[in-house]
């Protein structure tokens, strides 16, 4: 089964347990109030809720907020957009990504959290990023090779990748985090002769 088919299975399973419910939450993260709408039962599956990992990684970034100002950041699998919106509030220039079905709710959350002066903008002329973020996106082993390909494409020497994930043994998250990423990093940035 391909990673995308597996993802669709998760979407179907999650949507079978919930009716169409909109929940609005206010998150106070380091003095920033974020209003995030979570839309359950709209074929969003794992993109519908705010996951704990997004909150934990946001708190981690808050401790290093000075390092984010002006950095080009891409968030993979943004879901509700909370993590990327928070990084933007800290001064980063952020691109949020997810599957097409999740983009309208993310856009709505971005709009609901636009600062009075608007979001900072910075023309980006290359496809390399200073920082790559991912919160709870490591849960389908069949998609690990695709995620690695994406990282190789987005990263250059000096790019920092922050992943935060619940370590689920059944999803082999620990193998991805401790072994696969280490192997890719060492092969990707070896000095070439």
C-alpha positions in Angstrom: 0.0 0.0 0.0 1.4 3.4 -0.9 1.9 6.1 1.7 -0.9 8.2 0.2 -3.3 5.3 0.3 -2.3 4.7 3.9 -3.0 8.4 4.6 -6.4 8.1 3.0 -7.1 5.1 5.2 -6.3 7.2 8.3 -8.6 9.9 7.0 -11.5 7.5 6.5 -10.9 5.9 10.0 -10.8 9.3 11.8 -13.8 10.7 9.9 -15.9 7.6 10.8 -15.6 8.5 14.5 -16.6 12.1 14.2 -19.4 14.2 12.7 -18.7 17.6 11.1 -17.6 19.6 14.1 -15.9 23.0 14.2 -13.9 23.7 17.3 -12.2 27.0 17.9 -9.4 27.2 20.4 -7.4 30.0 21.6 -3.7 29.1 22.3 -1.6 31.4 24.3 2.0 30.7 23.4 4.7 33.0 24.9 2.5 36.0 24.8 1.0 35.3 21.4 -2.7 34.5 21.2 -3.5 32.2 18.3 -7.1 31.5 17.3 -7.1 28.1 15.6 -10.2 26.5 14.1 -10.2 22.7 14.0 -12.6 21.2 11.5 -13.4 17.5 12.3 -15.3 15.3 9.9 -14.5 17.2 6.7 -12.1 14.6 5.2 -9.2 16.3 6.9 -8.2 13.3 9.0 -4.9 13.9 10.8 -4.8 17.5 9.5 -7.9 18.5 11.6 -6.6 18.6 15.1 -3.8 20.6 16.7 -1.4 17.9 17.9 0.6 18.1 21.1 3.8 18.0 19.1 2.9 21.4 17.5 2.5 23.0 20.9 5.7 21.5 22.2 7.7 22.5 19.2 6.2 26.0 19.3 7.3 26.3 23.0 10.8 25.2 22.0 10.9 27.8 19.2 9.7 30.5 21.6 12.8 29.9 23.7 14.9 30.6 20.6 12.8 33.3 19.1 15.7 35.7 18.4 17.1 33.0 16.0 13.9 33.0 13.9 13.7 36.6 12.8 14.0 36.8 9.1 14.6 33.1 8.6 13.0 31.3 5.7 11.0 28.5 7.2 8.9 25.7 5.7 6.5 23.6 7.7 5.7 20.1 6.3 2.3 18.7 7.0 1.0 21.9 8.6 -2.5 20.6 9.5 -4.1 23.5 11.2 -1.1 25.8 10.7 -0.6 26.5 14.4 3.2 25.8 14.3 3.9 27.8 11.2 1.7 30.7 12.2 3.5 30.8 15.5 6.9 30.8 13.8 5.7 33.7 11.6 4.6 35.6 14.7 8.1 35.2 16.0 9.4 36.9 12.8 10.1 34.0 10.5 9.0 34.1 6.8 7.0 30.9 6.7 5.6 28.7 4.0 2.9 26.2 5.2 2.4 23.0 3.3 -0.1 20.1 3.4 -2.3 18.1 1.1 -4.8 20.1 -1.0 -7.8 19.3 1.2 -6.1 20.9 4.2 -5.1 24.2 2.5 -8.5 26.1 2.9 -8.6 25.5 6.7 -5.0 26.5 7.0 -5.6 29.7 5.0 -8.6 30.5 7.2 -6.4 30.1 10.3 -3.6 32.2 8.8 -6.2 34.9 8.1 -7.7 34.7 11.6 -4.2 35.3 13.1 -2.9 38.0 10.8 -1.2 40.7 13.0 -2.5 44.2 12.7 0.5 45.2 10.6 0.2 42.2 8.3 2.6 39.4 7.9 6.3 40.1 7.0 7.2 39.3 3.4 10.5 38.5 1.9 11.0 37.4 -1.7 12.5 34.0 -1.9 14.6 33.2 -4.9 15.7 29.7 -4.1 14.1 26.6 -2.9 16.5 26.0 0.0 15.3 26.8 3.5 17.0 27.9 6.7 14.7 25.9 8.9 12.3 23.0 8.2 9.6 22.2 10.8 7.4 19.1 11.2 5.1 18.3 14.1 3.8 14.7 14.3 4.3 13.9 10.7 6.2 10.7 11.2 3.6 8.0 11.6 3.3 6.1 8.3 6.4 4.0 7.7 5.6 3.7 4.0 6.0 7.5 3.6 9.4 7.6 5.2 11.3 7.4 1.8 9.1 10.3 0.5 9.8 12.4 3.5 13.5 11.7 3.1 13.4 12.8 -0.6 11.6 15.9 0.5 14.2 16.7 3.1 17.0 16.1 0.6 15.3 18.5 -1.8 14.7 21.2 0.7 17.9 21.2 2.8 21.4 22.3 2.1 24.4 22.4 4.4 23.4 24.6 7.3 19.6 23.9 7.1 18.2 23.0 10.5 15.4 20.5 10.7 13.2 20.4 13.8 10.8 17.4 14.1 8.7 16.8 17.2 6.7 13.6 17.4 5.2 11.2 19.8 7.4 8.2 19.7 4.9 5.5 18.6 6.5 2.1 18.5 3.8 0.7 16.2 4.6 3.5 13.7 8.4 3.0 13.9 8.8 6.7 14.7 11.9 5.9 16.8 13.6 4.2 13.8 13.0 7.2 11.6 14.2 9.7 14.2 17.3 7.8 15.5 18.5 5.8 12.5 17.1 6.9 9.2 17.7 10.7 9.7 21.2 10.1 11.0 22.1 7.9 8.0 20.6 10.4 5.5 22.4 13.3 7.2 25.8 11.6 7.1 25.4 10.6 3.4 23.9 13.9 2.3 26.7 16.1 3.7 29.8 14.0 3.3 32.6 15.9 1.7 32.6 15.0 -2.0 36.0 14.3 -3.6 
